[in-house]
């Protein structure tokens, strides 16, 4: 059976699967591969760095006419980043973490699909009011940044689905195989936004040590924290923490965030350890479903695998 949803119809894609625009790691080759595989590939442009976009945008063009999008960290950008992105005519622009109000009208005026990620009901209501074309409901199982005080995916997604109807909703957080995609559809979502699983692919812009750690990692190894943002001098808003795999600085400073923030020497030590190669340049973002990741396929093949697994799971459920 074909998994046709409002999301697949809106974008004209084969499968209800989108690549999470993970800052830095979701580059042009990864986005292109997801789009070629029948999903929606999205660049993880983060702060809209012009040099990064100049390097990665030509690669996503390899999608050969397939729809693709760009995602930004809303708290980090200005209207100039949006304007630069729109020059390349992406099918969608996704905004996450922060107030999208200054950018929503410009994106929609360009005829571009506006995707807004939300982490709580207040953000979901604002997304509806702003006229989002697609809403991503992110549960706290997700890898990388998310709500410090949020809900898990299972109870959060259907509430957002009911609130946003008829706007299509994508489920995000803790989805790493086709059973998770099927569960998202069963919750009323029109598809799934998948992050950590796509970091463990041949096209992802991650250090080989990070890919290896994801393949070998377990959900119990992940922890949501602010320690690593503070240690590396990141200015992420405090309402968003990050789920990562274990880290030496996390063990050292857990529960001492205020002390860490007041200690410039500790932050200098962190940068020194990065420069010396003692720790990765970025934390190892990983969601709770990391146990399900055991290989490093191409992203295009992975999209097809996830879709086939989802169809099988829904077929089994329908027979019971």
C-alpha positions in Angstrom: 0.0 0.0 0.0 1.1 3.6 -0.6 1.6 5.8 2.4 -0.2 8.8 1.0 -0.8 11.7 3.4 -1.5 15.4 3.3 2.3 15.9 3.6 3.1 13.7 0.6 0.4 15.4 -1.5 1.6 18.9 -0.5 5.2 18.3 -1.6 4.6 15.6 -4.2 7.0 13.2 -2.5 6.7 9.5 -2.4 7.1 8.9 1.3 5.9 10.8 4.5 9.4 11.2 5.7 11.4 14.4 6.1 15.0 15.0 7.1 15.4 17.1 10.2 17.5 20.1 9.2 20.2 19.4 11.8 22.6 22.3 12.0 25.8 21.5 10.2 25.3 17.8 9.7 22.4 18.0 7.3 24.4 19.3 4.4 23.6 19.3 0.7 24.6 15.8 -0.1 22.4 14.4 2.7 19.4 16.6 1.8 19.8 15.6 -1.9 19.9 11.9 -1.0 16.8 12.0 1.1 14.9 13.9 -1.7 16.2 11.4 -4.3 14.9 8.6 -2.0 11.4 10.0 -2.1 11.3 12.0 1.1 11.8 15.7 1.8 15.5 16.6 2.3 16.2 19.8 4.2 19.5 21.6 4.7 20.5 22.3 8.3 21.6 25.9 7.8 21.3 26.9 11.5 22.4 30.5 11.5 22.3 31.0 7.7 26.0 31.3 7.3 26.6 32.5 3.7 29.8 30.5 3.2 28.2 27.3 4.4 25.2 27.8 2.1 27.4 28.7 -0.9 29.1 25.3 -0.4 26.1 23.2 0.3 23.4 24.6 -1.9 24.9 23.4 -5.2 25.0 19.9 -3.7 21.3 19.8 -2.9 20.7 20.7 -6.5 21.7 17.1 -7.2 18.2 16.2 -6.1 17.4 16.8 -9.8 14.2 18.6 -9.5 13.0 16.9 -6.4 11.6 19.1 -3.6 13.9 20.2 -0.9 14.0 22.8 1.9 16.1 24.7 4.4 15.9 24.9 8.1 17.0 27.7 10.4 17.4 28.2 14.1 15.0 31.1 14.5 16.8 32.7 17.5 20.0 32.9 15.5 19.0 34.5 12.2 17.9 37.8 10.7 15.7 38.5 7.7 18.9 38.5 5.5 19.3 34.8 6.1 15.7 34.2 4.9 16.2 36.4 1.8 19.4 34.5 0.8 17.6 31.2 1.2 14.6 32.3 -0.9 16.9 33.3 -3.7 17.5 29.6 -4.3 13.8 28.8 -4.4 13.5 26.0 -1.8 10.2 24.3 -1.7 10.1 24.9 2.1 11.7 26.9 4.9 11.5 25.4 8.4 12.0 27.6 11.5 12.7 26.1 14.9 13.4 27.4 18.4 12.4 31.0 18.8 9.8 33.5 17.6 9.1 33.0 13.9 6.8 36.1 13.6 9.4 38.3 12.0 9.9 35.9 9.1 6.7 34.0 8.5 5.0 36.5 6.3 8.0 36.9 4.0 8.4 33.1 3.5 4.7 32.6 2.7 4.7 35.7 0.4 7.4 34.0 -1.7 5.1 31.0 -2.3 7.3 28.9 -0.1 5.9 26.3 2.3 6.3 27.5 5.9 7.2 24.7 8.3 7.2 25.6 12.0 8.6 23.3 14.6 7.0 23.5 18.1 7.9 22.1 21.4 4.9 23.0 23.5 1.3 24.0 23.1 2.0 27.7 23.3 4.3 27.5 20.4 1.8 25.3 18.6 -1.0 27.8 19.0 1.3 30.6 17.7 2.3 28.5 14.7 -1.4 28.1 13.8 -2.0 31.8 14.2 1.0 32.6 11.9 -0.5 30.4 9.2 2.1 27.6 9.2 1.6 25.3 6.2 3.1 22.3 8.2 3.8 22.0 11.9 6.4 19.8 13.4 5.6 18.5 16.9 8.8 17.7 18.6 8.8 15.4 21.6 11.6 15.4 24.3 13.0 12.1 23.1 14.6 13.9 20.2 18.4 14.3 19.8 19.9 17.7 19.8 18.0 20.7 21.2 14.4 20.6 22.4 12.2 21.8 25.2 13.7 21.8 28.7 10.2 21.2 30.1 8.3 19.5 27.3 6.2 16.4 26.6 7.3 13.1 25.1 6.3 12.4 21.5 3.5 9.9 22.1 1.2 12.3 24.1 2.3 15.5 22.5 1.7 14.7 18.8 -2.0 13.9 18.9 -2.7 17.1 21.0 -1.0 19.2 18.3 -2.8 17.3 15.5 -6.1 18.2 17.1 -5.1 21.7 17.8 -3.7 22.4 14.3 -6.3 20.6 12.1 -6.5 20.7 9.1 -2.8 21.8 9.0 -0.6 18.7 8.5 1.6 17.8 11.4 4.9 15.9 11.4 6.0 13.9 14.5 9.5 14.3 15.6 11.5 12.8 18.5 12.5 9.2 19.1 11.8 8.0 15.5 14.5 5.9 14.1 12.8 3.1 12.1 9.7 2.4 10.1 7.7 1.4 13.2 8.2 4.9 14.5 7.0 6.3 11.2 3.9 4.0 11.4 3.3 5.1 15.0 3.4 8.8 13.9 0.8 8.1 11.3 -1.3 6.2 13.8 -1.2 9.3 16.1 -2.8 11.4 13.3 0.4 12.9 12.0 0.9 13.3 8.3 4.5 12.0 8.5 7.7 12.0 10.5 10.7 14.3 10.8 13.7 12.1 11.4 17.1 13.3 12.7 19.5 11.0 14.6 18.9 8.1 12.2 20.0 10.2 9.3 23.2 11.3 11.1 24.3 7.7 10.8 24.4 7.7 7.0 27.2 7.9 4.4 26.2 11.4 3.4 25.9 13.1 6.8 28.4 15.8 7.7 29.5 14.3 11.0 32.9 13.2 12.2 33.4 9.4 11.8 33.7 9.1 15.6 30.3 10.6 16.0 28.7 8.2 13.5 30.5 5.3 15.2 29.2 6.4 18.6 25.6 6.6 17.3 25.8 3.1 15.9 27.2 1.8 19.2 25.1 4.0 21.5 22.1 3.2 23.6 19.2 5.4 24.7 20.3 5.1 28.3 23.5 6.8 27.2 21.7 10.0 26.2 21.0 12.9 28.5 19.3 16.3 28.1 21.5 19.0 29.4 22.7 22.6 29.1 26.3 21.9 30.3 27.8 21.5 26.9 26.2 24.6 25.5 27.6 26.6 28.4 31.0 25.0 28.1 31.4 25.7 24.4 30.1 29.3 24.8 26.9 28.7 22.8 24.1 31.3 23.4 21.2 28.9 23.1 18.1 30.1 25.0 17.9 28.4 28.4 14.4 27.0 27.6 16.0 24.6 25.2 18.4 21.9 26.3 20.2 19.4 24.2 20.0 15.6 24.3 23.5 14.2 23.7 25.5 11.1 24.2 27.9 11.0 27.2 30.7 13.6 27.4 33.6 14.2 29.8 32.5 17.8 30.5 29.0 16.7 31.2 30.3 14.3 33.9 32.5 17.0 35.3 29.9 19.8 35.5 26.5 18.1 35.8 24.4 20.0 38.3 27.0 22.8 38.4 25.8 24.8 35.5 25.8 28.2 37.3 29.4 27.6 38.4 30.4 26.6 34.9 28.9 29.7 33.5 30.8 31.9 35.9 34.2 30.1 35.2 35.8 31.5 32.0 38.8 29.2 32.6 36.6 26.1 32.2 35.3 27.4 28.9 38.9 28.1 27.7 39.8 24.5 28.7 36.9 23.2 26.6 38.1 25.1 23.5 41.7 23.9 24.2 40.5 20.3 24.4 38.6 20.7 21.1 41.7 22.2 19.4 43.9 19.3 20.7 41.4 16.7 19.5 40.7 15.5 23.0 37.0 16.0 22.5 34.8 16.3 19.4 34.3 19.8 18.0 30.6 19.4 18.6 28.6 17.4 21.2 27.3 14.1 19.9 23.6 14.9 19.5 21.5 11.7 19.7 17.9 10.8 20.5 16.5 8.1 22.7 15.9 5.8 19.8 19.6 5.5 19.1 19.5 1.8 20.1 17.7 1.1 16.8 20.6 2.4 14.7 23.0 -0.3 13.8 24.5 0.5 10.4 25.5 3.4 8.1 23.5 3.1 4.9 23.1 5.7 2.2 20.3 8.1 3.0 18.3 7.4 -0.2 18.3 3.6 0.7 17.3 4.5 4.2 14.2 6.4 3.2 13.0 3.4 1.2 13.7 1.1 4.1 11.9 3.3 6.6 8.9 3.5 4.3 8.8 -0.3 3.7 9.1 -0.9 7.4 6.2 1.5 8.1 4.0 -0.2 5.5 4.7 -3.6 7.0 4.0 -2.3 10.5 0.7 -0.8 9.5 -0.3 -3.9 7.6 0.4 -6.0 10.6 -1.6 -3.7 12.8 -4.5 -3.9 10.4 -4.6 -7.7 10.5 -4.9 -7.8 14.3 
